[in-house]
Amino acid sequence: MGLNDQVVDVQAGTVVHVGIGVMRTWRCKPESNGQLRWLCIRAGI
């Protein structure tokens, strides 16, 4: 997962908090044998 200029390795069970205004990207590793699945929960401010 990309957060601004930082890359964070994630796996099943990983939780990442993304602050307001942080750019985010997702991508699978080329050797990955599974599909990318993710859940986004947004809290109101």
C-alpha positions in Angstrom: 0.0 0.0 0.0 1.4 3.4 -0.9 0.8 6.3 1.6 2.2 9.5 0.0 5.9 8.6 -0.5 5.9 5.6 1.9 5.2 2.0 0.9 3.7 -0.3 3.5 3.7 -4.1 3.1 0.3 -5.5 4.1 -1.0 -9.0 4.4 -4.2 -10.7 5.7 -5.1 -9.1 9.1 -3.1 -5.9 8.6 -4.9 -2.7 9.7 -3.7 0.7 8.3 -5.0 4.1 9.5 -4.9 6.7 6.8 -5.1 10.3 7.8 -7.0 13.0 6.1 -5.2 14.4 3.0 -2.9 11.3 2.6 -2.7 10.0 -0.9 -3.1 6.2 -1.1 -2.5 3.5 -3.8 -3.0 -0.3 -3.9 -1.2 -2.9 -6.0 -0.5 -6.6 -5.9 2.9 -8.0 -6.2 3.5 -9.6 -9.6 4.1 -13.0 -8.1 0.9 -12.9 -6.0 -1.3 -15.9 -6.5 -4.4 -14.3 -5.1 -6.8 -11.4 -5.7 -6.5 -8.1 -4.0 -9.4 -7.6 -1.5 -9.8 -4.8 0.9 -12.3 -3.2 3.1 -12.7 0.5 3.7 -14.5 1.8 6.8 -14.9 5.6 6.9 -15.9 7.4 10.0 -17.6 10.8 9.8 -15.9 13.8 11.2 
